[in-house]
Amino acid sequence: MVARGDFLEYAQVFGKYSYGTPKKWLEESRRKGLDLVLEIDVQGARQVKEKLPESVAIFILPPSRQELERRLRSRGQDADEEIKRRLSKAHEEIVASEKFYDFCVVNDDVERAGKEAQAIVLALRCSSARRRDRVKQVLASFGG
C-alpha cells in the first residue's frame, strides 16, 4: 500500500510497529459529509498537515512526565528500557507539537479532556468557512 501511495499517512513507530491511514477512509468520509478523526502520532500529523493544510490537529498532552510514566507502567506491557524509550519519544513529540498541531488538550481529567476535544470539533463545524453554503442558502431566502 505504501508503494502504491494508498496511505494518507504512515509511519514506523519505535522501530518495530508500522501504522497507516488508508486514503480511502478520507475519501469515504468526504463523500458522506462526515468528519474523519484520526488517532495518529506526530509523524502522521506532520504528513497529514503537509497533504491537507486545512486539516485540524489536536495534540493530547499528558499532564506530566511522571503521570505518563505511571500510565505506561500500569499497563504492564513494556520493559523498563521500552518505557524509557517511550518517555524520550514523548518529550520529542511534545517539543514538535507546536509545529503540527492547532490545539492542545491536557489529559489530566478524561471527562474534561473529552469535552474540550468535542468543543473544538463543534466550533470547527460552526466556522464561517464550513457554513458558507448554508449562509448562501439563508441569504437566498431573503431574495438576494
C-alpha positions in Angstrom: 0.0 0.0 0.0 2.9 2.4 0.7 4.4 1.7 -2.7 1.0 2.4 -4.4 0.5 5.6 -2.4 -2.6 4.2 -0.8 -1.9 5.9 2.6 -2.9 9.4 3.8 -0.1 8.9 6.4 2.0 6.1 7.6 4.9 5.5 10.0 7.1 3.0 11.7 7.0 3.6 15.4 9.6 2.5 17.9 11.4 0.7 15.2 9.0 -2.2 15.1 5.4 -1.3 14.5 4.0 0.0 11.3 0.8 2.1 11.2 -1.1 3.9 8.5 -4.3 5.5 7.5 -5.7 4.4 4.1 -6.7 7.3 1.8 -10.0 5.6 1.1 -11.1 6.5 4.7 -10.7 10.2 3.9 -12.5 9.8 0.5 -15.4 7.9 2.1 -15.8 10.4 4.9 -15.8 13.3 2.4 -18.3 11.6 0.2 -20.6 11.1 3.2 -20.1 14.6 4.6 -18.6 13.2 7.8 -15.6 14.4 9.9 -12.7 12.0 9.9 -10.9 11.7 13.3 -7.5 10.1 13.3 -5.6 8.8 16.3 -2.1 9.3 15.0 1.4 10.2 16.2 3.4 13.3 15.4 4.9 11.7 12.3 1.4 11.1 11.0 0.2 14.6 11.9 3.2 16.1 10.0 2.3 14.1 6.9 -1.4 14.9 7.1 -0.7 18.7 7.5 1.7 18.6 4.5 -1.0 16.9 2.3 -4.0 18.6 3.9 -3.0 22.0 5.3 -6.7 22.7 6.1 -6.9 19.7 8.4 -7.1 20.4 12.2 -4.9 18.6 14.6 -5.4 18.3 18.3 -2.5 17.3 20.5 -3.5 15.2 23.5 -0.9 16.0 26.2 -0.2 14.0 29.4 -0.3 16.2 32.5 3.3 15.4 33.4 6.2 13.1 32.6 5.6 11.4 35.9 2.0 10.7 35.1 2.8 9.4 31.7 5.4 7.0 33.2 2.8 5.9 35.7 0.3 5.2 33.0 2.8 3.3 30.9 3.9 1.1 33.8 0.3 0.4 34.9 -0.4 -1.2 31.5 2.2 -3.9 32.4 3.1 -4.4 28.7 6.6 -2.9 28.4 10.0 -3.5 29.9 11.9 -0.6 31.6 14.0 0.0 28.5 10.9 0.3 26.4 9.3 2.7 28.8 12.4 4.9 28.9 12.4 5.0 25.1 8.7 5.9 25.0 9.2 8.7 27.5 12.1 10.1 25.5 9.9 9.9 22.3 7.1 11.7 24.2 9.5 14.5 25.1 10.5 14.9 21.4 6.8 14.8 20.3 5.8 17.5 22.9 8.6 19.8 21.6 7.5 19.2 18.0 3.8 19.6 18.7 3.8 23.3 18.2 4.7 22.8 14.5 1.9 20.4 13.5 -1.0 20.9 15.9 -3.6 23.6 16.1 -5.0 22.8 19.5 -3.7 21.2 22.7 -5.8 19.3 25.3 -4.2 18.2 28.6 -5.5 14.8 29.5 -5.4 15.2 33.3 -9.2 14.5 33.6 -10.5 12.2 30.9 -14.1 13.6 31.1 -13.0 17.3 30.8 -10.4 16.4 28.1 -13.1 14.7 26.1 -15.4 17.7 26.4 -12.6 20.0 25.3 -11.9 17.9 22.2 -15.7 17.8 21.5 -15.8 21.6 21.9 -13.0 22.1 19.4 -14.8 19.9 16.8 -18.1 21.7 17.4 -16.6 25.1 17.0 -14.9 24.0 13.7 -18.2 22.7 12.4 -19.7 26.2 13.0 -16.9 28.1 11.3 -17.8 30.5 8.6 -15.8 28.6 6.1 -17.6 25.3 6.8 -21.0 27.0 6.8 -20.5 29.1 3.6 -23.1 27.0 1.6 -25.6 27.3 4.4 -25.1 31.0 4.7 -25.7 31.3 0.9 -29.0 29.3 1.3 -30.2 31.6 4.1 -29.2 34.7 2.1 -31.1 33.4 -0.9 -34.2 33.1 1.2 -34.0 36.8 1.7 -34.1 37.2 -2.1 -30.6 38.2 -2.6 
